Amino acid sequence: MTLLTIKIEKIGLKDAGQCIDPYITVSAKDQNGVDLTPVQDTPLASRKEDMYIHFNVDVEIQKHIEQLAKGAAIFFEFKHYKPKKRFTSTKCFAFMEMDEIKPGPVVIELYRKPTDFRRKKLQLLTKKPLYLHLHQTLHKD
């Protein structure tokens, strides 16, 4: 059986410097959007630099990847605080499907909110080359 650790390195956004208290919510869901593992929030970002928000944090998926349903995906929702509205908002999201799970670095596209856990109506956030940068580690047990 294999466990997956994902290091969330950084996310590229054109307005990265304006995001307040940014963090990422990580979840594994089946094709109907049903949670397969507990939802996890990263700590707040470690730093902002130009068009990037750096996290450098490891997230362990709480289930063996062999036990995730066929058609499942791992979602990354980028969230930040909006002081004028006094709430935390999802700015964009990204996801990895099961065939994208392999050791090493991966760069995935960002999609416009609202988060579409069924992956039916996807709209890219921007035409600019800005992505979520991850590094995957697989552990056999």
C-alpha positions in Angstrom: 0.0 0.0 0.0 1.2 3.5 -0.8 0.8 6.8 1.1 1.2 10.2 -0.5 2.9 13.3 0.9 2.4 16.5 -1.1 4.7 19.4 -0.4 2.8 22.6 -1.4 5.7 24.8 -2.5 4.1 28.0 -4.0 1.2 29.4 -5.9 1.5 32.0 -8.7 -1.1 34.8 -8.7 -1.0 38.2 -10.3 -2.2 39.9 -7.1 -0.2 37.7 -4.7 1.0 40.6 -2.6 -2.6 41.8 -1.8 -3.8 38.4 -0.3 -4.3 38.5 3.4 -3.8 35.4 5.6 -3.6 33.0 2.6 -3.8 29.3 3.1 -4.8 26.2 1.1 -7.5 23.6 1.9 -6.6 20.1 0.7 -9.2 17.4 0.2 -9.6 14.1 -1.7 -13.0 13.6 -3.3 -14.7 11.1 -5.5 -16.2 12.1 -8.9 -19.4 13.2 -7.1 -17.6 15.6 -4.8 -17.9 13.3 -1.7 -15.0 13.5 0.8 -12.8 10.4 0.8 -10.4 11.7 3.5 -10.6 14.4 6.2 -10.3 17.9 4.8 -7.0 19.6 5.8 -6.0 23.3 6.0 -2.3 24.4 5.6 -0.8 26.9 8.0 -0.9 30.5 6.7 1.6 31.1 3.9 5.2 31.6 4.9 6.0 34.5 2.6 4.9 36.5 -0.4 7.4 37.3 -3.2 6.5 39.1 -6.5 3.7 37.0 -8.1 4.2 34.0 -5.7 2.9 33.0 -2.3 5.2 30.5 -0.7 3.9 27.7 1.6 6.6 25.0 1.7 4.4 22.8 3.8 3.8 19.0 3.7 0.3 17.6 3.6 -0.2 13.8 4.0 -3.2 12.3 2.3 -4.9 10.3 5.1 -5.7 7.2 3.0 -3.6 4.8 0.9 -3.8 5.9 -2.7 -4.9 2.4 -3.7 -8.0 3.0 -1.6 -9.1 6.2 -3.3 -12.0 5.6 -5.6 -11.5 5.4 -9.4 -12.1 8.9 -10.7 -11.1 10.5 -7.5 -9.0 13.7 -7.3 -7.1 15.7 -4.8 -8.2 19.3 -4.6 -6.3 22.4 -3.5 -8.5 25.5 -2.7 -6.6 28.8 -2.3 -8.3 30.9 0.4 -7.6 34.4 1.7 -9.3 36.9 4.1 -11.3 39.8 2.7 -11.4 42.5 5.4 -14.1 44.6 3.7 -16.5 41.7 3.7 -15.1 40.2 6.9 -14.8 36.6 5.7 -12.5 34.2 4.1 -13.0 33.7 0.4 -11.9 31.0 -2.1 -9.9 32.8 -4.8 -9.2 29.8 -7.0 -8.7 26.0 -7.0 -6.6 23.3 -8.6 -6.7 19.5 -8.6 -4.7 16.4 -9.4 -6.4 13.3 -10.8 -5.1 9.8 -9.9 -3.0 9.5 -13.0 -1.0 12.6 -12.0 0.1 11.0 -8.8 3.8 10.2 -9.2 7.0 11.0 -7.3 8.7 14.4 -8.0 7.7 17.9 -8.9 4.4 18.8 -10.5 2.9 22.0 -11.7 -0.9 22.2 -12.0 -3.3 24.8 -13.5 -5.5 27.1 -11.5 -9.2 27.3 -12.1 -11.8 30.1 -11.4 -14.1 29.7 -8.4 -16.6 28.4 -7.4 -14.8 25.1 -6.7 -16.2 22.4 -9.0 -15.6 19.1 -7.2 -17.3 17.2 -10.0 -14.9 18.8 -12.6 -17.6 19.5 -15.1 -17.5 23.2 -15.8 -13.9 24.3 -15.5 -12.6 27.8 -16.3 -9.0 28.6 -16.1 -8.2 31.5 -13.7 -5.9 33.3 -16.1 -4.1 33.0 -19.4 -0.9 34.0 -17.7 1.6 31.1 -16.9 0.7 31.0 -13.1 0.3 27.7 -11.4 0.3 25.7 -8.2 3.8 24.2 -7.6 3.8 20.9 -5.7 6.3 18.1 -5.0 5.0 14.5 -4.4 6.6 11.8 -2.3 5.2 8.2 -2.3 5.8 6.0 0.8 5.4 2.2 0.6 4.3 0.6 3.9 
